Amino acid sequence: MSYAVVTTKVDPEMKKQAQKAAAELGVPLSLIIKGLLKQFIKTKTITFNGLDEEPSEYLIKSIKQAEKNLKAGRHSPVFKTGEEAVAWLEKQGV
């Protein structure tokens, strides 16, 4: 079986902690990451249990504005092809 390399940047301390946690389970960190990717592919969802992070005020405001725009019909149309999108943008003068 051939493999592809996935590269991502994480805080060095986070990597160290993740490697330690994986080692405590007796598995390499790559096995944990592969498992998370398989779960993501299967469920098409992301779950962040136990994180204390909250969305910023800017993000909350942006989401609310996007919801208002969607309800008011102020959004770009859905395109089936890239060519359709480019044609629409050109028509808009972009």
DRENLO-397051 format. One record per atom (N, C-alpha, C): residue in one letter; atom name; y, x, z. Coordinates in Angstrom, 2 decimals, padded with zeros to 5 digits, always signed. Atoms other than C-alpha are relative to their C-alpha. Layout:
BEGIN
(r "A", "CA", (Y, X, Z))
...
//
This chain:
BEGIN
(r "M", "N", (-001.18, +000.85, +000.00))
(r "M", "CA", (+000.00, +000.00, +000.00))
(r "M", "C", (+001.23, +000.89, +000.00))
(r "S", "N", (-001.24, -000.77, +000.02))
(r "S", "CA", (+003.44, +001.32, -000.87))
(r "S", "C", (+001.02, -000.65, +000.93))
(r "Y", "N", (-001.00, +000.49, -000.94))
(r "Y", "CA", (+006.41, +000.96, +001.42))
(r "Y", "C", (+001.39, +000.29, -000.54))
(r "A", "N", (-001.40, -000.22, +000.31))
(r "A", "CA", (+010.16, +000.64, +000.96))
(r "A", "C", (+000.69, +000.39, +001.30))
(r "V", "N", (-000.75, -000.44, -001.17))
(r "V", "CA", (+012.64, +002.25, +003.32))
(r "V", "C", (+001.20, -000.92, +000.19))
(r "V", "N", (-001.16, +000.80, -000.36))
(r "V", "CA", (+015.18, +000.05, +005.10))
(r "V", "C", (+000.83, +000.83, +000.96))
(r "T", "N", (-000.87, -000.82, -000.83))
(r "T", "CA", (+018.13, +001.92, +006.55))
(r "T", "C", (+001.09, -000.88, +000.60))
(r "T", "N", (-001.07, +000.73, -000.66))
(r "T", "CA", (+020.49, +000.45, +009.10))
(r "T", "C", (+000.62, +000.88, +001.06))
(r "K", "N", (-000.68, -000.78, -001.03))
(r "K", "CA", (+023.02, +001.85, +011.52))
(r "K", "C", (+000.02, -000.79, +001.30))
(r "V", "N", (-000.06, +000.59, -001.33))
(r "V", "CA", (+022.69, +001.12, +015.22))
(r "V", "C", (+000.54, +001.04, +000.96))
(r "D", "N", (-000.49, -000.88, -001.06))
(r "D", "CA", (+024.20, +002.57, +018.34))
(r "D", "C", (-001.15, +000.91, +000.45))
(r "P", "N", (+001.07, -000.91, -000.41))
(r "P", "CA", (+022.21, +005.70, +019.33))
(r "P", "C", (-000.67, -000.41, +001.32))
(r "E", "N", (+000.57, +000.42, -001.28))
(r "E", "CA", (+021.74, +004.36, +022.86))
(r "E", "C", (-000.91, -001.21, -000.20))
(r "M", "N", (+000.84, +001.16, +000.29))
(r "M", "CA", (+020.39, +001.08, +021.50))
(r "M", "C", (-001.33, +000.43, -000.60))
(r "K", "N", (+001.22, -000.50, +000.61))
(r "K", "CA", (+017.89, +002.98, +019.36))
(r "K", "C", (-000.91, +000.61, +001.05))
(r "K", "N", (+000.78, -000.66, -001.05))
(r "K", "CA", (+016.78, +005.04, +022.34))
(r "K", "C", (-000.67, -001.04, +000.91))
(r "Q", "N", (+000.54, +001.05, -000.85))
(r "Q", "CA", (+016.33, +001.92, +024.49))
(r "Q", "C", (-001.10, -000.79, -000.71))
(r "A", "N", (+001.01, +000.74, +000.77))
(r "A", "CA", (+014.43, +000.12, +021.72))
(r "A", "C", (-001.28, +000.82, -000.15))
(r "Q", "N", (+001.18, -000.86, +000.11))
(r "Q", "CA", (+012.11, +003.10, +021.21))
(r "Q", "C", (-000.74, +000.06, +001.33))
(r "K", "N", (+000.62, -000.04, -001.32))
(r "K", "CA", (+011.48, +003.25, +024.96))
(r "K", "C", (-000.74, -001.30, +000.28))
(r "A", "N", (+000.64, +001.30, -000.24))
(r "A", "CA", (+010.73, -000.49, +025.16))
(r "A", "C", (-001.26, -000.14, -000.85))
(r "A", "N", (+001.17, +000.06, +000.87))
(r "A", "CA", (+008.37, -000.24, +022.18))
(r "A", "C", (-001.11, +000.90, +000.53))
(r "A", "N", (+000.99, -000.93, -000.54))
(r "A", "CA", (+006.64, +002.77, +023.70))
(r "A", "C", (-000.68, -000.59, +001.23))
(r "E", "N", (+000.58, +000.64, -001.18))
(r "E", "CA", (+006.13, +000.82, +026.94))
(r "E", "C", (-001.05, -001.04, -000.39))
(r "L", "N", (+000.99, +000.94, +000.52))
(r "L", "CA", (+004.26, -001.74, +024.84))
(r "L", "C", (-001.12, +000.70, -000.75))
(r "G", "N", (+001.02, -000.79, +000.69))
(r "G", "CA", (+002.31, +001.05, +023.17))
(r "G", "C", (+000.04, -000.14, -001.51))
(r "V", "N", (-000.13, +000.14, +001.45))
(r "V", "CA", (+003.64, +000.42, +019.66))
(r "V", "C", (+001.23, +000.75, -000.48))
(r "P", "N", (-001.20, -000.66, +000.53))
(r "P", "CA", (+006.07, +002.23, +017.38))
(r "P", "C", (+001.10, -001.04, -000.26))
(r "L", "N", (-001.13, +000.87, +000.24))
(r "L", "CA", (+009.54, +000.77, +016.90))
(r "L", "C", (-000.08, -000.65, -001.37))
(r "S", "N", (+000.11, +000.57, +001.36))
(r "S", "CA", (+008.82, +000.26, +013.19))
(r "S", "C", (-000.87, -001.26, -000.01))
(r "L", "N", (+000.85, +001.20, -000.08))
(r "L", "CA", (+006.09, -002.26, +014.12))
(r "L", "C", (+000.81, -001.19, +000.50))
(r "I", "N", (-000.85, +001.06, -000.53))
(r "I", "CA", (+008.62, -004.27, +016.12))
(r "I", "C", (+000.94, -000.52, -001.10))
(r "I", "N", (-000.94, +000.38, +001.05))
(r "I", "CA", (+011.11, -004.25, +013.24))
(r "I", "C", (-000.72, -000.76, -001.11))
(r "K", "N", (+000.77, +000.71, +001.03))
(r "K", "CA", (+008.43, -005.26, +010.71))
(r "K", "C", (-000.33, -001.41, +000.46))
(r "G", "N", (+000.32, +001.32, -000.54))
(r "G", "CA", (+007.41, -008.14, +012.97))
(r "G", "C", (+001.21, -000.93, -000.03))
(r "L", "N", (-001.22, +000.81, +000.04))
(r "L", "CA", (+011.00, -009.34, +013.26))
(r "L", "C", (+000.34, -000.42, -001.43))
(r "L", "N", (-000.27, +000.34, +001.39))
(r "L", "CA", (+011.43, -009.19, +009.48))
(r "L", "C", (-000.97, -001.06, -000.51))
(r "K", "N", (+000.98, +001.01, +000.41))
(r "K", "CA", (+008.19, -011.15, +008.92))
(r "K", "C", (+000.36, -001.37, +000.57))
(r "Q", "N", (-000.39, +001.26, -000.63))
(r "Q", "CA", (+009.36, -013.80, +011.39))
(r "Q", "C", (+001.22, -000.59, -000.71))
(r "F", "N", (-001.20, +000.46, +000.70))
(r "F", "CA", (+012.74, -014.01, +009.65))
(r "F", "C", (-000.36, -000.59, -001.36))
(r "I", "N", (+000.42, +000.48, +001.32))
(r "I", "CA", (+011.08, -014.41, +006.22))
(r "I", "C", (-000.70, -001.35, +000.13))
(r "K", "N", (+000.79, +001.23, -000.19))
(r "K", "CA", (+008.74, -017.11, +007.53))
(r "K", "C", (+000.87, -001.17, +000.44))
(r "T", "N", (-000.78, +001.10, -000.58))
(r "T", "CA", (+011.28, -019.16, +009.50))
(r "T", "C", (+001.39, -000.16, -000.59))
(r "K", "N", (-001.37, -000.03, +000.53))
(r "K", "CA", (+014.53, -018.22, +007.74))
(r "K", "C", (+001.02, -000.36, +001.09))
(r "T", "N", (-000.91, +000.19, -001.13))
(r "T", "CA", (+016.16, -018.34, +011.17))
(r "T", "C", (+000.11, +001.30, +000.77))
(r "I", "N", (-000.22, -001.16, -000.85))
(r "I", "CA", (+017.56, -015.77, +013.55))
(r "I", "C", (+000.25, -000.51, +001.40))
(r "T", "N", (-000.18, +000.41, -001.39))
(r "T", "CA", (+017.25, -016.17, +017.30))
(r "T", "C", (+000.36, +001.22, +000.82))
(r "F", "N", (-000.45, -001.07, -000.86))
(r "F", "CA", (+019.16, -013.97, +019.69))
(r "F", "C", (-000.08, -000.49, +001.44))
(r "N", "N", (+000.17, +000.44, -001.38))
(r "N", "CA", (+017.75, -014.86, +023.10))
(r "N", "C", (+000.55, +001.03, +000.96))
(r "G", "N", (-000.42, -000.88, -001.08))
(r "G", "CA", (+019.39, -013.42, +026.16))
(r "G", "C", (+001.25, +000.82, -000.26))
(r "L", "N", (-001.22, -000.75, +000.26))
(r "L", "CA", (+022.53, -012.08, +024.52))
(r "L", "C", (+001.18, -000.73, +000.63))
(r "D", "N", (-001.16, +000.58, -000.66))
(r "D", "CA", (+025.78, -012.63, +026.35))
(r "D", "C", (+001.21, -000.08, -000.93))
(r "E", "N", (-001.13, -000.02, +000.92))
(r "E", "CA", (+027.89, -012.54, +023.21))
(r "E", "C", (+000.43, -001.42, -000.36))
(r "E", "N", (-000.60, +001.28, +000.37))
(r "E", "CA", (+030.22, -015.40, +022.37))
(r "E", "C", (+000.82, +000.22, -001.27))
(r "P", "N", (-000.84, -000.17, +001.19))
(r "P", "CA", (+031.99, -016.03, +019.06))
(r "P", "C", (+001.46, +000.17, +000.40))
(r "S", "N", (-001.41, -000.24, -000.29))
(r "S", "CA", (+035.57, -014.83, +018.98))
(r "S", "C", (+000.81, -001.26, -000.31))
(r "E", "N", (-000.90, +001.12, +000.27))
(r "E", "CA", (+038.47, -017.27, +018.95))
(r "E", "C", (+000.29, -000.09, -001.50))
(r "Y", "N", (-000.27, -000.03, +001.43))
(r "Y", "CA", (+039.20, -016.16, +015.39))
(r "Y", "C", (-001.16, -000.63, -000.78))
(r "L", "N", (+001.17, +000.56, +000.69))
(r "L", "CA", (+035.64, -017.01, +014.29))
(r "L", "C", (-000.09, -001.50, +000.21))
(r "I", "N", (+000.04, +001.45, -000.30))
(r "I", "CA", (+035.72, -020.40, +016.02))
(r "I", "C", (+001.06, -000.73, -000.82))
(r "K", "N", (-001.09, +000.61, +000.76))
(r "K", "CA", (+039.09, -021.19, +014.39))
(r "K", "C", (-000.35, -000.03, -001.49))
(r "S", "N", (+000.36, -000.08, +001.42))
(r "S", "CA", (+037.81, -020.05, +010.97))
(r "S", "C", (-001.08, -001.02, -000.36))
(r "I", "N", (+001.07, +000.97, +000.25))
(r "I", "CA", (+034.68, -022.20, +011.23))
(r "I", "C", (+000.55, -001.42, -000.01))
(r "K", "N", (-000.60, +001.33, -000.05))
(r "K", "CA", (+036.69, -025.26, +012.23))
(r "K", "C", (+000.83, -000.28, -001.25))
(r "Q", "N", (-000.81, +000.17, +001.21))
(r "Q", "CA", (+039.09, -024.71, +009.32))
(r "Q", "C", (-000.90, -000.19, -001.22))
(r "A", "N", (+000.93, +000.14, +001.13))
(r "A", "CA", (+036.18, -024.29, +006.89))
(r "A", "C", (-000.63, -001.39, -000.01))
(r "E", "N", (+000.56, +001.34, -000.08))
(r "E", "CA", (+034.65, -027.55, +008.14))
(r "E", "C", (+001.01, -001.05, -000.46))
(r "K", "N", (-001.06, +000.92, +000.44))
(r "K", "CA", (+037.99, -029.36, +007.64))
(r "K", "C", (+000.16, +000.07, -001.52))
(r "N", "N", (-000.15, -000.17, +001.45))
(r "N", "CA", (+038.32, -027.90, +004.13))
(r "N", "C", (-001.16, -000.65, -000.74))
(r "L", "N", (+001.18, +000.58, +000.64))
(r "L", "CA", (+034.78, -028.97, +003.25))
(r "L", "C", (+000.10, -001.52, -000.02))
(r "K", "N", (-000.13, +001.46, -000.07))
(r "K", "CA", (+035.37, -032.54, +004.45))
(r "K", "C", (+001.10, -000.52, -000.91))
(r "A", "N", (-001.12, +000.40, +000.85))
(r "A", "CA", (+038.66, -032.68, +002.52))
(r "A", "C", (-000.24, +000.31, -001.47))
(r "G", "N", (+000.31, -000.33, +001.39))
(r "G", "CA", (+036.98, -031.41, -000.64))
(r "G", "C", (+000.71, +001.23, -000.52))
(r "R", "N", (-000.70, -001.23, +000.40))
(r "R", "CA", (+038.94, -028.15, -000.63))
(r "R", "C", (-000.96, +001.17, +000.09))
(r "H", "N", (+000.95, -001.12, +000.06))
(r "H", "CA", (+036.21, -025.73, -001.62))
(r "H", "C", (-000.37, +000.24, -001.45))
(r "S", "N", (+000.42, -000.29, +001.37))
(r "S", "CA", (+034.84, -024.06, -004.72))
(r "S", "C", (-001.29, -000.77, -000.29))
(r "P", "N", (+001.23, +000.72, +000.35))
(r "P", "CA", (+032.07, -025.81, -006.62))
(r "P", "C", (-001.23, +000.89, +000.15))
(r "V", "N", (+001.27, -000.73, -000.06))
(r "V", "CA", (+028.41, -024.82, -006.51))
(r "V", "C", (-000.37, +000.38, -001.43))
(r "F", "N", (+000.35, -000.49, +001.32))
(r "F", "CA", (+027.24, -022.72, -009.45))
(r "F", "C", (-001.49, +000.29, -000.10))
(r "K", "N", (+001.42, -000.28, +000.23))
(r "K", "CA", (+023.78, -022.39, -010.96))
(r "K", "C", (-000.20, +001.42, -000.53))
(r "T", "N", (+000.11, -001.34, +000.55))
(r "T", "CA", (+024.49, -019.07, -012.68))
(r "T", "C", (+001.26, +000.79, +000.30))
(r "G", "N", (-001.16, -000.86, -000.17))
(r "G", "CA", (+026.80, -016.13, -012.32))
(r "G", "C", (+001.04, -000.23, -001.09))
(r "E", "N", (-000.91, +000.26, +001.11))
(r "E", "CA", (+028.25, -016.93, -015.72))
(r "E", "C", (+000.87, -001.22, +000.29))
(r "E", "N", (-000.78, +001.19, -000.37))
(r "E", "CA", (+029.30, -020.39, -014.48))
(r "E", "C", (+001.09, +000.36, +001.01))
(r "A", "N", (-000.97, -000.39, -001.02))
(r "A", "CA", (+031.02, -018.80, -011.49))
(r "A", "C", (+001.15, +000.78, -000.61))
(r "V", "N", (-001.04, -000.81, +000.64))
(r "V", "CA", (+032.88, -016.27, -013.60))
(r "V", "C", (+000.89, -000.88, -000.87))
(r "A", "N", (-000.79, +000.90, +000.84))
(r "A", "CA", (+033.97, -018.98, -016.06))
(r "A", "C", (+000.96, -000.83, +000.85))
(r "W", "N", (-000.85, +000.79, -000.89))
(r "W", "CA", (+035.31, -021.09, -013.18))
(r "W", "C", (+001.15, +000.85, +000.54))
(r "L", "N", (-001.05, -000.90, -000.51))
(r "L", "CA", (+037.19, -018.11, -011.71))
(r "L", "C", (+001.04, +000.29, -001.07))
(r "E", "N", (-000.94, -000.29, +001.09))
(r "E", "CA", (+038.72, -017.28, -015.08))
(r "E", "C", (+000.89, -001.21, -000.27))
(r "K", "N", (-000.76, +001.22, +000.20))
(r "K", "CA", (+039.79, -020.91, -015.47))
(r "K", "C", (+001.07, -000.16, +001.09))
(r "Q", "N", (-000.94, +000.07, -001.11))
(r "Q", "CA", (+041.50, -020.61, -012.07))
(r "Q", "C", (+001.06, +001.08, -000.10))
(r "G", "N", (-000.96, -001.08, +000.17))
(r "G", "CA", (+043.35, -017.52, -013.27))
(r "G", "C", (-000.25, +001.16, +000.93))
(r "V", "N", (+000.34, -001.10, -000.92))
(r "V", "CA", (+041.55, -015.16, -010.94))
(r "V", "C", (-000.54, +001.17, -000.79))
//
